[in-house]
Amino acid sequence: MDVNKIRVSIGSAAKLGLTSNIKIADSPTTCYLMTYVEGKCAANCGFCPQARESESSIDRLSRVTWPVYSFSKFLTKIKYMMPSKRFKRICIQTLNYPENFKDLCEIISELKKETSIPISIAIPPMNTDRIRELRLLGVERVGIALDAASKQVFEKIKGELVNGPYSWKTHYEALLKATKIFRDGAVSTHIIVGLGNSQKEIMELIFKLKEHHITPALFAFTPIKGTNLEDLNSPDLLNFRKVQLGRYLLVNENKSLKDITFNNKEAIIGFNISKADLLNIVDDSIAFMTTGCPNCNRPYYTSKPSGPIYNYPRKLTKSEKDQIYDQLKSFTKI
């Protein structure tokens, strides 16, 4: 990393006043940063513009652009933000390259000098000593993205079958080790719906993660031109809604896998809740908003502002609630 440079997501940059090139419909509640390095990430994840073999623009992650700024200028902007506009969290996306740990430590140390905003990090698997050091530096939460919900899909998307440096075993074990260092619920992972896993596989993984006090965050696959998976479609919206509801029931309502019914194709066909229960869940909005760290809303990270919106960055409107209730009511008990 050039220690004088940092990538900032375009929405965060606009809120900071680093750019005036875009208007923000829904303001980010977290400031999203990405380590800066010349060239691409050493990993080769099939969905990622930063992947080693990706032909996408180097300033993208998912469908969001991440312009490069002076790190010192960024620090000044975040230090002097008006309290009413201040971010509620900072999240540092960490690319895979030889100096990533050193750079991450430096970024965190400088941030801690200028702000008391809680810091989350999204990292490749690191050894226990490094994760412990990051915790001691003041990191509040850590995320290590599985992305896939099974070993088979993981290896095909970001592991040995695409000449990637990752393995399912290493990722999963890194998550478990992190739970020994961070408090319950402060370790998280991402699951991308639409990579080829069945809904049953996703629900089974979410249930297992919950047992280990690991927070699962859901995202919809987004095809990005120039990536290996550019021709794969985004998931059907109804199927994503069913997975969102299933996640909410397992994580927030302490339901079990027995409360979700699957068909022989491992698709969800029913939930052990009443229509009144569903109405209350939809009215609350949380099940259909961005999941993961507290105060992370990632506006339009995987959805175009024009829709369809997979993860809402805010509370739902009445018409959005009505639409989701109508989509899901046939999957509840009479």
Kinemage of the C-alpha trace (Angstrom):
@kinemage 1
@onewidth
@group {chain A} dominant
@subgroup {mainchain}
@vectorlist {calphas} color= white
{ca met a 1} P 0.000 0.000 0.000
{ca asp a 2} L 0.974 3.581 -0.626
{ca val a 3} L 0.257 4.792 2.918
{ca asn a 4} L -0.821 8.158 1.537
{ca lys a 5} L -3.728 6.638 -0.389
{ca ile a 6} L -7.035 4.989 0.511
{ca arg a 7} L -10.044 3.893 -1.519
{ca val a 8} L -13.403 5.226 -0.315
{ca ser a 9} L -16.750 3.976 -1.614
{ca ile a 10} L -18.417 6.654 -3.728
{ca gly a 11} L -21.376 7.014 -1.339
{ca ser a 12} L -19.095 7.437 1.668
{ca ala a 13} L -16.943 9.895 -0.285
{ca ala a 14} L -20.011 11.983 -1.137
{ca lys a 15} L -21.132 12.074 2.500
{ca leu a 16} L -17.618 13.132 3.547
{ca gly a 17} L -17.552 15.922 0.971
{ca leu a 18} L -14.686 14.327 -0.958
{ca thr a 19} L -16.779 14.361 -4.137
{ca ser a 20} L -19.831 16.193 -5.423
{ca asn a 21} L -20.283 14.011 -8.488
{ca ile a 22} L -23.240 12.022 -7.159
{ca lys a 23} L -26.447 12.621 -5.260
{ca ile a 24} L -27.226 10.190 -2.441
{ca ala a 25} L -30.793 8.890 -2.253
{ca asp a 26} L -30.103 6.834 0.883
{ca ser a 27} L -27.089 7.968 2.845
{ca pro a 28} L -24.567 5.337 4.043
{ca thr a 29} L -24.564 4.933 7.811
{ca thr a 30} L -21.137 3.239 7.663
{ca cys a 31} L -18.009 4.715 6.082
{ca tyr a 32} L -16.671 2.083 3.675
{ca leu a 33} L -12.923 2.068 3.006
{ca met a 34} L -10.696 -0.257 0.993
{ca thr a 35} L -6.945 -0.754 1.266
{ca tyr a 36} L -5.061 0.705 -1.692
{ca val a 37} L -2.567 -1.357 -3.629
{ca glu a 38} L -1.209 -1.096 -7.150
{ca gly a 39} L -2.811 -3.769 -9.297
{ca lys a 40} L -5.321 -6.464 -8.433
{ca cys a 41} L -6.045 -8.622 -5.400
{ca ala a 42} L -4.099 -11.895 -5.152
{ca ala a 43} L -7.374 -13.798 -4.822
{ca asn a 44} L -9.428 -14.830 -7.849
{ca cys a 45} L -13.062 -14.853 -6.713
{ca gly a 46} L -15.322 -15.284 -9.731
{ca phe a 47} L -17.779 -12.533 -8.778
{ca cys a 48} L -15.270 -9.845 -7.773
{ca pro a 49} L -13.976 -6.949 -9.928
{ca gln a 50} L -10.819 -6.908 -7.775
{ca ala a 51} L -10.000 -10.554 -8.636
{ca arg a 52} L -6.574 -11.343 -10.069
{ca glu a 53} L -7.950 -12.399 -13.473
{ca ser a 54} L -10.867 -9.961 -13.582
{ca glu a 55} L -11.055 -7.573 -16.534
{ca ser a 56} L -13.301 -5.151 -14.610
{ca ser a 57} L -12.313 -1.644 -13.679
{ca ile a 58} L -9.861 -1.657 -10.790
{ca asp a 59} L -11.882 0.985 -8.924
{ca arg a 60} L -14.924 -1.255 -8.427
{ca leu a 61} L -16.081 -3.620 -5.697
{ca ser a 62} L -19.456 -5.194 -6.438
{ca arg a 63} L -21.382 -2.530 -8.405
{ca val a 64} L -19.922 0.366 -6.389
{ca thr a 65} L -16.969 2.541 -7.439
{ca trp a 66} L -14.199 3.244 -4.913
{ca pro a 67} L -12.157 6.309 -5.946
{ca val a 68} L -8.654 6.814 -4.546
{ca tyr a 69} L -8.080 9.716 -2.131
{ca ser a 70} L -5.274 11.100 -0.040
{ca phe a 71} L -5.390 9.258 3.291
{ca ser a 72} L -4.495 12.409 5.209
{ca lys a 73} L -7.277 14.338 3.459
{ca phe a 74} L -9.740 11.568 4.292
{ca leu a 75} L -8.659 11.627 7.959
{ca thr a 76} L -9.221 15.372 8.122
{ca lys a 77} L -12.692 15.026 6.595
{ca ile a 78} L -13.814 12.309 8.998
{ca lys a 79} L -12.326 14.092 12.022
{ca tyr a 80} L -14.255 17.306 11.387
{ca met a 81} L -17.625 15.899 10.295
{ca met a 82} L -20.581 17.551 11.977
{ca pro a 83} L -21.819 15.325 14.828
{ca ser a 84} L -25.287 15.125 13.267
{ca lys a 85} L -23.825 13.754 10.016
{ca arg a 86} L -21.193 11.487 11.530
{ca phe a 87} L -20.915 7.860 10.433
{ca lys a 88} L -21.954 5.258 12.978
{ca arg a 89} L -19.303 2.773 11.869
{ca ile a 90} L -16.167 2.478 9.739
{ca cys a 91} L -15.622 -0.701 7.715
{ca ile a 92} L -12.278 -1.464 6.086
{ca gln a 93} L -12.328 -3.878 3.130
{ca thr a 94} L -8.938 -5.582 2.997
{ca leu a 95} L -7.604 -6.930 -0.292
{ca asn a 96} L -5.300 -9.946 -0.387
{ca tyr a 97} L -1.681 -8.902 -1.001
{ca pro a 98} L 1.599 -9.425 0.881
{ca glu a 99} L 1.550 -6.191 2.914
{ca asn a 100} L -2.164 -6.176 3.743
{ca phe a 101} L -1.758 -6.803 7.485
{ca lys a 102} L 0.861 -4.075 7.905
{ca asp a 103} L -1.266 -1.606 5.948
{ca leu a 104} L -4.416 -2.508 7.849
{ca cys a 105} L -2.683 -1.952 11.189
{ca glu a 106} L -1.461 1.457 10.035
{ca ile a 107} L -4.912 2.506 8.809
{ca ile a 108} L -6.543 1.433 12.085
{ca ser a 109} L -3.896 3.164 14.203
{ca glu a 110} L -4.334 6.451 12.348
{ca leu a 111} L -8.117 6.224 12.516
{ca lys a 112} L -8.054 5.628 16.271
{ca lys a 113} L -6.082 8.863 16.717
{ca glu a 114} L -8.751 10.911 14.956
{ca thr a 115} L -12.110 9.330 15.751
{ca ser a 116} L -13.954 7.132 18.242
{ca ile a 117} L -16.274 5.668 15.598
{ca pro a 118} L -16.422 1.820 15.959
{ca ile a 119} L -14.264 0.002 13.399
{ca ser a 120} L -15.125 -3.211 11.548
{ca ile a 121} L -12.743 -5.013 9.219
{ca ala a 122} L -13.432 -7.396 6.345
{ca ile a 123} L -10.324 -9.524 5.873
{ca pro a 124} L -8.994 -12.652 4.193
{ca pro a 125} L -8.188 -15.441 6.685
{ca met a 126} L -5.319 -14.449 8.997
{ca asn a 127} L -3.563 -16.359 11.759
{ca thr a 128} L -4.659 -16.059 15.372
{ca asp a 129} L -1.799 -13.779 16.421
{ca arg a 130} L -2.676 -11.266 13.723
{ca ile a 131} L -6.373 -11.310 14.542
{ca arg a 132} L -5.526 -10.813 18.220
{ca glu a 133} L -3.277 -7.863 17.344
{ca leu a 134} L -6.064 -6.273 15.300
{ca arg a 135} L -8.369 -6.645 18.282
{ca leu a 136} L -5.808 -4.990 20.559
{ca leu a 137} L -5.492 -2.098 18.103
{ca gly a 138} L -9.148 -1.367 18.708
{ca val a 139} L -11.071 -3.253 16.019
{ca glu a 140} L -14.587 -3.920 17.300
{ca arg a 141} L -15.770 -6.482 14.748
{ca val a 142} L -14.196 -8.768 12.145
{ca gly a 143} L -15.678 -10.332 9.012
{ca ile a 144} L -14.259 -13.186 6.933
{ca ala a 145} L -16.457 -13.842 3.891
{ca leu a 146} L -17.329 -17.423 2.999
{ca asp a 147} L -19.578 -16.118 0.179
{ca ala a 148} L -20.549 -19.691 -0.767
{ca ala a 149} L -22.642 -21.893 1.527
{ca ser a 150} L -20.849 -25.172 0.838
{ca lys a 151} L -17.366 -26.450 0.162
{ca gln a 152} L -18.312 -27.565 -3.354
{ca val a 153} L -19.517 -24.139 -4.478
{ca phe a 154} L -16.733 -22.346 -2.570
{ca glu a 155} L -13.988 -24.241 -4.417
{ca lys a 156} L -15.666 -23.525 -7.759
{ca ile a 157} L -16.147 -19.807 -7.104
{ca lys a 158} L -13.068 -18.750 -5.104
{ca gly a 159} L -10.990 -21.815 -4.318
{ca glu a 160} L -8.728 -24.280 -6.093
{ca leu a 161} L -10.949 -24.713 -9.179
{ca val a 162} L -10.337 -21.056 -10.132
{ca asn a 163} L -6.693 -21.104 -8.999
{ca gly a 164} L -7.545 -19.049 -5.954
{ca pro a 165} L -5.481 -19.026 -2.735
{ca tyr a 166} L -8.471 -19.905 -0.543
{ca ser a 167} L -9.989 -23.114 0.787
{ca trp a 168} L -13.286 -23.736 2.561
{ca lys a 169} L -11.473 -25.343 5.499
{ca thr a 170} L -9.118 -22.388 6.027
{ca his a 171} L -11.938 -19.845 5.839
{ca tyr a 172} L -14.248 -21.730 8.157
{ca glu a 173} L -11.527 -22.418 10.712
{ca ala a 174} L -10.458 -18.758 10.634
{ca leu a 175} L -14.008 -17.762 11.550
{ca leu a 176} L -14.069 -20.207 14.467
{ca lys a 177} L -10.676 -18.995 15.729
{ca ala a 178} L -11.850 -15.382 15.549
{ca thr a 179} L -14.728 -16.192 17.909
{ca lys a 180} L -12.160 -17.017 20.594
{ca ile a 181} L -10.764 -13.463 20.349
{ca phe a 182} L -13.861 -11.346 19.659
{ca arg a 183} L -17.019 -11.330 21.758
{ca asp a 184} L -20.181 -13.237 20.796
{ca gly a 185} L -21.712 -11.897 17.602
{ca ala a 186} L -18.722 -9.678 16.743
{ca val a 187} L -17.486 -12.161 14.111
{ca ser a 188} L -19.410 -12.174 10.846
{ca thr a 189} L -19.376 -13.682 7.380
{ca his a 190} L -21.072 -13.005 4.049
{ca ile a 191} L -23.239 -15.448 2.134
{ca ile a 192} L -24.041 -14.589 -1.478
{ca val a 193} L -27.362 -15.942 -2.719
{ca gly a 194} L -27.244 -16.953 -6.375
{ca leu a 195} L -23.839 -18.647 -6.645
{ca gly a 196} L -25.330 -22.130 -6.992
{ca asn a 197} L -26.185 -23.204 -3.459
{ca ser a 198} L -29.650 -24.531 -2.676
{ca gln a 199} L -31.822 -22.682 -0.179
{ca lys a 200} L -31.516 -25.635 2.168
{ca glu a 201} L -27.696 -25.452 2.063
{ca ile a 202} L -27.859 -21.754 2.890
{ca met a 203} L -30.258 -22.304 5.792
{ca glu a 204} L -28.136 -25.150 7.167
{ca leu a 205} L -25.018 -22.982 7.092
{ca ile a 206} L -26.810 -20.045 8.749
{ca phe a 207} L -28.033 -22.335 11.527
{ca lys a 208} L -24.538 -23.710 12.081
{ca leu a 209} L -23.010 -20.221 12.139
{ca lys a 210} L -25.621 -19.098 14.664
{ca glu a 211} L -24.594 -21.960 16.966
{ca his a 212} L -21.022 -20.607 16.883
{ca his a 213} L -22.228 -17.026 17.513
{ca ile a 214} L -21.091 -15.955 14.034
{ca thr a 215} L -23.304 -13.344 12.364
{ca pro a 216} L -24.279 -14.266 8.779
{ca ala a 217} L -24.903 -11.388 6.351
{ca leu a 218} L -26.879 -12.021 3.166
{ca phe a 219} L -26.210 -10.489 -0.220
{ca ala a 220} L -27.644 -11.112 -3.666
{ca phe a 221} L -25.226 -12.095 -6.413
{ca thr a 222} L -24.626 -9.171 -8.751
{ca pro a 223} L -23.103 -9.842 -12.191
{ca ile a 224} L -20.302 -7.389 -12.957
{ca lys a 225} L -18.922 -7.011 -16.474
{ca gly a 226} L -15.358 -8.292 -16.758
{ca thr a 227} L -15.629 -10.835 -13.939
{ca asn a 228} L -15.600 -14.590 -14.432
{ca leu a 229} L -19.300 -14.778 -13.499
{ca glu a 230} L -20.491 -11.828 -15.579
{ca asp a 231} L -23.009 -14.039 -17.440
{ca leu a 232} L -24.619 -15.479 -14.289
{ca asn a 233} L -28.003 -13.955 -13.425
{ca ser a 234} L -28.952 -12.293 -10.156
{ca pro a 235} L -31.241 -14.454 -7.991
{ca asp a 236} L -35.003 -14.359 -8.378
{ca leu a 237} L -36.369 -11.742 -5.973
{ca leu a 238} L -38.946 -14.057 -4.368
{ca asn a 239} L -36.274 -16.680 -3.701
{ca phe a 240} L -34.086 -14.036 -2.070
{ca arg a 241} L -37.017 -12.889 0.096
{ca lys a 242} L -37.558 -16.481 1.286
{ca val a 243} L -33.890 -16.761 2.256
{ca gln a 244} L -34.076 -13.401 4.049
{ca leu a 245} L -37.109 -14.551 6.028
{ca gly a 246} L -35.450 -17.877 6.821
{ca arg a 247} L -32.317 -16.137 8.059
{ca tyr a 248} L -34.370 -13.819 10.253
{ca leu a 249} L -36.270 -16.715 11.821
{ca leu a 250} L -33.090 -18.683 12.564
{ca val a 251} L -30.997 -15.755 13.810
{ca asn a 252} L -33.500 -13.349 15.360
{ca glu a 253} L -36.361 -15.608 16.417
{ca asn a 254} L -34.331 -18.670 17.486
{ca lys a 255} L -36.292 -20.942 15.170
{ca ser a 256} L -34.752 -24.242 14.075
{ca leu a 257} L -34.397 -25.916 10.688
{ca lys a 258} L -37.518 -27.926 11.553
{ca asp a 259} L -39.482 -24.681 11.236
{ca ile a 260} L -38.599 -24.439 7.539
{ca thr a 261} L -39.982 -26.864 4.971
{ca phe a 262} L -38.062 -27.737 1.818
{ca asn a 263} L -39.081 -29.668 -1.311
{ca asn a 264} L -37.014 -32.401 -2.956
{ca lys a 265} L -35.061 -29.730 -4.863
{ca glu a 266} L -34.038 -28.181 -1.508
{ca ala a 267} L -36.102 -25.038 -2.139
{ca ile a 268} L -38.088 -23.424 0.685
{ca ile a 269} L -41.824 -24.126 0.403
{ca gly a 270} L -43.036 -23.203 3.890
{ca phe a 271} L -42.332 -21.546 7.239
{ca asn a 272} L -43.726 -22.543 10.614
{ca ile a 273} L -45.199 -19.109 11.295
{ca ser a 274} L -48.690 -17.633 10.963
{ca lys a 275} L -49.737 -14.867 8.597
{ca ala a 276} L -49.978 -12.602 11.648
{ca asp a 277} L -46.351 -13.451 12.517
{ca leu a 278} L -45.302 -12.625 8.956
{ca leu a 279} L -47.216 -9.352 9.051
{ca asn a 280} L -45.353 -8.326 12.213
{ca ile a 281} L -41.962 -9.310 10.754
{ca val a 282} L -42.590 -7.406 7.530
{ca asp a 283} L -43.866 -4.371 9.438
{ca asp a 284} L -40.651 -4.330 11.490
{ca ser a 285} L -38.586 -4.192 8.219
{ca ile a 286} L -35.376 -5.608 9.758
{ca ala a 287} L -35.566 -9.009 8.017
{ca phe a 288} L -35.379 -7.349 4.599
{ca met a 289} L -32.757 -4.716 5.343
{ca thr a 290} L -28.976 -5.060 5.001
{ca thr a 291} L -27.643 -7.566 7.523
{ca gly a 292} L -24.248 -7.862 9.194
{ca cys a 293} L -22.599 -5.338 11.514
{ca pro a 294} L -24.798 -2.858 13.399
{ca asn a 295} L -25.407 0.350 11.411
{ca cys a 296} L -24.250 -1.148 8.110
{ca asn a 297} L -26.735 -0.357 5.352
{ca arg a 298} L -24.590 -0.567 2.157
{ca pro a 299} L -26.932 1.464 -0.073
{ca tyr a 300} L -27.263 -0.103 -3.517
{ca tyr a 301} L -24.245 -2.330 -3.064
{ca thr a 302} L -26.011 -5.155 -4.894
{ca ser a 303} L -29.116 -3.347 -6.175
{ca lys a 304} L -29.708 -0.564 -8.661
{ca pro a 305} L -31.592 2.420 -7.207
{ca ser a 306} L -34.245 1.708 -9.856
{ca gly a 307} L -34.710 -1.787 -8.393
{ca pro a 308} L -35.270 -4.549 -7.722
{ca ile a 309} L -33.918 -3.822 -4.228
{ca tyr a 310} L -32.657 -6.946 -2.478
{ca asn a 311} L -31.326 -5.488 0.802
{ca tyr a 312} L -33.081 -2.284 1.808
{ca pro a 313} L -30.731 0.397 3.221
{ca arg a 314} L -33.591 1.855 5.309
{ca lys a 315} L -36.971 1.003 6.805
{ca leu a 316} L -39.526 -0.172 4.257
{ca thr a 317} L -42.320 2.030 2.931
{ca lys a 318} L -45.928 0.854 3.239
{ca ser a 319} L -46.088 -0.187 -0.416
{ca glu a 320} L -42.840 -2.154 -0.055
{ca lys a 321} L -44.225 -3.902 3.040
{ca asp a 322} L -47.445 -4.756 1.235
{ca gln a 323} L -45.528 -6.170 -1.718
{ca ile a 324} L -43.277 -8.389 0.435
{ca tyr a 325} L -46.197 -9.629 2.542
{ca asp a 326} L -48.087 -10.573 -0.634
{ca gln a 327} L -44.999 -12.379 -1.955
{ca leu a 328} L -44.501 -14.471 1.174
{ca lys a 329} L -47.952 -15.036 2.695
{ca ser a 330} L -48.555 -18.263 0.773
{ca phe a 331} L -45.477 -19.794 2.498
{ca thr a 332} L -46.939 -19.398 6.009
{ca lys a 333} L -49.272 -21.632 7.999
{ca ile a 334} L -53.006 -21.042 7.574
